[in-house]
Structures are given as structure tokens and as C-alpha cells.
Amino acid sequence: MGGKLEAFYFAFGDADAFVIVSLPDSTTAAALALNINTSLLVSVTTTALLDPEDVDAAVKMSVNYRAPGS
């Protein structure tokens, strides 16, 4: 799917493994997660990670937001 396995860790706790992959886009990640979850043999939860460049770009964005009740 055009991605790369970056890291794979086994773990104790709620999750038995953590897999970090680099994929071309969110749609590819969704397709992969949906396909894996459809097997009903494993359950995948995805978390999008941001690199420093993404956070720098977000900080520079202007957002028109008003907190509830303000």
C-alpha cells in the first residue's frame, strides 16, 4: 500500500503490540485498519502522529474559535 513499517513492539496491558507505520495518507491508513478489523481476528486502533513540521505549520495557522460560554 506504499507504506513502511517503522517499528514493532510487543507490550503488556490493554494492547499486545504497538506497530508504527508510515503510510502515504489518511485514506490508506483507514483502508488498512478497516481491512484488518474486518478479519475479526485482531482489533486495530489507529492514532495519527504529527511530526515537528506539522506542529510548526499548525501553530502558524489562524483559528477563529470562541470557547463555550464566552
N, C-alpha and C positions, 0 to 999 in steps of 0.2 A: 504494500500500500504506500510505498515511498517513504517509510519511516525508518527509524533507527532505535534499537534497544540501547539505552544509555546505562541502565543499572538494574539489577535484580537482587532483592534482599528477601530472605525468609525472616519471619518475625513471630513473636509471641503476642497474644492478645486477640482483639477482635478481628484483625486481619492476619492471615497466614503468610502473606507475601506482599511486597511492595515492588512494583515494576515502574521504572521511569523510562518513557519512550519519547522520542522526538518525532512528531508527525507533521505533514505539510500544512494542515489546517484543522479547525474545529470540526468540520464536517467529516473528515476522515476519522478523527478520534471518536465521534459519535457513531459512525458506521461500524467501527471496530468493536466498541463497547456493546452496541446493540447485538451484533452478531455473536459475541462471546456469551452475553447474558441469555440469549435465546437457547443456547445449549442446555440450560438449566443444571449443568454440572458444576459450574462455578459462577460466582457473582462478582461483577466488576463495578467499582465505584471510581469515577474519574474526578481529578482535581487539576484544573488548569494552573500551571505555574507561570509566573511572569519573570522575564529576565530584566536586568537593570535598565536596559534601554526602553523597555515597555513602561516601566515605572517612571522613568525620566520624562517620557512623552506624556504620560497621564498627568504628571504634576504640572506640566505646561498648559494643559487644556483648561479652558474656562467653562465652568459648570454653573448653570442658573438653577440653584436649589435653595428652597426655604424649608427649614425644619418645621415639623408639625407643631401648631400652636404658636408659631412666632409671628 
